[in-house]
Amino acid sequence: MRLIIPIAAISIIIASVTFFSYPRQPDVQRIRVGTAELDVLMADSYAEQVQGLSGTEISTLGADGMLFLYDLEKERTFWMHEMNYNLDMIWIQGNEVVKIEENIPAPMEGETPIRFHSTPYTIDAALELPAGGVGQFEIRVGQVIDK
């Protein structure tokens, strides 16, 4: 009996570590911006928001972009750390596109990544698309987003 309890405890620990360290499948959801439908990766946890699209390749992205959702509406800052391609950024307040930035350049090797801001808007969501996505999906300021 004394041996069973430690073995059971070790088994539970191993199972927990395996479960929580196993890579989670990306959460892809369909959203609508204006009349366009996009499949986006959802960044709703802090870890996903910090990682963003850094280190990804367009060819293996598996989605049109990434939607960042926040609990609180405030001014936000993003940066292009370890980005491999240029981005379009759509800043969202409530369910409305309030600001768009197009073709934000990915850093060249050894270059300090660009930082960009939602200022003067407080936002509760942001949508990152590979550069050209704003034009491709005809996204405009004032459009409503269904997220």
C-alpha positions as CSV (number, residue, x, y, z in Angstrom):
1,M,0.0,0.0,0.0
2,R,2.8,2.4,0.8
3,L,4.3,1.9,-2.7
4,I,0.9,2.4,-4.5
5,I,0.4,6.0,-3.2
6,P,3.8,7.3,-4.4
7,I,3.4,5.6,-7.8
8,A,-0.1,7.0,-8.2
9,A,1.2,10.5,-7.3
10,I,4.0,10.3,-9.8
11,S,1.6,9.0,-12.5
12,I,-0.7,12.0,-11.9
13,I,2.2,14.4,-12.1
14,I,3.5,12.9,-15.4
15,A,0.0,12.9,-16.9
16,S,-0.5,16.6,-15.9
17,V,2.9,17.7,-17.3
18,T,2.2,15.8,-20.6
19,F,-1.3,17.3,-20.9
20,F,-0.3,20.9,-20.2
21,S,2.9,20.9,-22.3
22,Y,1.3,19.3,-25.3
23,P,1.0,21.9,-28.1
24,R,-2.5,23.1,-28.4
25,Q,-4.1,23.2,-31.9
26,P,-4.5,26.7,-33.2
27,D,-8.0,28.2,-32.7
28,V,-9.2,29.3,-36.1
29,Q,-12.5,31.1,-36.3
30,R,-14.4,32.8,-39.1
31,I,-15.1,36.5,-38.7
32,R,-16.8,39.1,-40.9
33,V,-15.3,42.6,-41.5
34,G,-17.7,44.6,-43.7
35,T,-18.8,42.1,-46.3
36,A,-15.6,40.0,-46.2
37,E,-15.3,36.7,-44.4
38,L,-11.9,35.9,-43.0
39,D,-10.5,32.8,-41.2
40,V,-8.3,34.0,-38.3
41,L,-6.2,32.6,-35.6
42,M,-7.5,33.7,-32.2
43,A,-5.1,35.4,-29.8
44,D,-7.2,35.6,-26.6
45,S,-4.6,34.5,-24.0
46,Y,-1.7,36.6,-22.9
47,A,0.8,34.0,-24.3
48,E,-0.8,34.0,-27.7
49,Q,-0.9,37.8,-27.7
50,V,2.8,38.1,-26.9
51,Q,3.7,35.6,-29.6
52,G,1.3,36.9,-32.2
53,L,2.4,36.1,-35.8
54,S,6.1,36.3,-34.8
55,G,8.2,33.5,-36.4
56,T,5.4,32.4,-38.8
57,E,5.5,32.1,-42.5
58,I,2.6,33.1,-44.8
59,S,2.7,29.8,-46.6
60,T,2.0,27.8,-43.4
61,L,-0.2,30.2,-41.5
62,G,-3.4,28.3,-42.1
63,A,-5.5,31.4,-41.8
64,D,-6.0,34.9,-43.2
65,G,-4.5,36.6,-40.1
66,M,-4.7,36.8,-36.3
67,L,-7.4,38.5,-34.2
68,F,-6.3,39.8,-30.8
69,L,-9.1,40.1,-28.2
70,Y,-8.7,42.1,-25.0
71,D,-10.9,42.3,-21.9
72,L,-10.1,46.0,-21.4
73,E,-10.3,48.8,-23.9
74,K,-7.1,50.9,-23.9
75,E,-4.3,52.1,-26.2
76,R,-2.2,49.2,-27.4
77,T,1.4,48.9,-28.7
78,F,2.6,46.1,-31.1
79,W,6.0,45.5,-32.5
80,M,7.4,43.5,-35.3
81,H,9.7,41.2,-33.3
82,E,10.9,38.2,-35.3
83,M,8.4,38.9,-38.1
84,N,9.2,37.3,-41.5
85,Y,6.8,39.4,-43.6
86,N,5.1,42.8,-43.6
87,L,1.8,43.3,-42.0
88,D,-1.4,45.3,-42.2
89,M,-2.9,46.2,-38.8
90,I,-6.6,46.9,-38.2
91,W,-7.4,48.5,-34.8
92,I,-10.9,47.8,-33.5
93,Q,-13.0,49.6,-30.9
94,G,-16.2,47.8,-29.8
95,N,-17.2,46.2,-33.1
96,E,-15.9,49.0,-35.4
97,V,-12.7,49.5,-37.4
98,V,-11.2,52.8,-36.1
99,K,-7.7,52.8,-37.6
100,I,-5.8,51.0,-40.3
101,E,-2.1,50.8,-40.9
102,E,-0.8,49.1,-44.1
103,N,2.4,47.5,-45.1
104,I,4.2,47.8,-41.8
105,P,7.7,46.5,-42.6
106,A,9.2,43.4,-41.0
107,P,12.7,44.1,-39.6
108,M,15.8,43.3,-41.6
109,E,18.4,41.2,-39.9
110,G,20.0,43.2,-37.1
111,E,17.4,46.0,-37.3
112,T,15.4,47.1,-34.3
113,P,11.7,46.0,-34.8
114,I,9.2,48.8,-35.5
115,R,6.7,49.6,-32.8
116,F,3.2,50.8,-33.8
117,H,0.4,52.1,-31.7
118,S,-3.4,52.3,-31.6
119,T,-3.1,56.0,-30.5
120,P,-5.3,58.0,-30.4
121,Y,-7.8,55.2,-30.0
122,T,-8.4,52.9,-27.1
123,I,-9.2,49.4,-28.6
124,D,-10.4,46.1,-27.4
125,A,-9.3,44.1,-30.5
126,A,-6.7,44.2,-33.3
127,L,-6.5,42.3,-36.5
128,E,-3.1,41.4,-38.0
129,L,-3.1,40.5,-41.7
130,P,-0.2,39.8,-44.1
131,A,0.5,43.0,-46.0
132,G,-2.0,43.5,-48.8
133,G,-4.9,42.0,-46.7
134,V,-6.6,45.3,-46.2
135,G,-6.9,45.8,-49.9
136,Q,-7.7,42.1,-50.6
137,F,-10.6,42.1,-48.2
138,E,-11.6,45.7,-48.9
139,I,-11.4,46.7,-45.2
140,R,-12.2,50.3,-44.4
141,V,-12.4,52.5,-41.3
142,G,-16.0,52.6,-40.0
143,Q,-16.8,49.0,-41.0
144,V,-18.4,46.7,-38.5
145,I,-16.6,43.5,-37.4
146,D,-18.4,40.4,-36.3
147,K,-16.0,38.6,-34.0
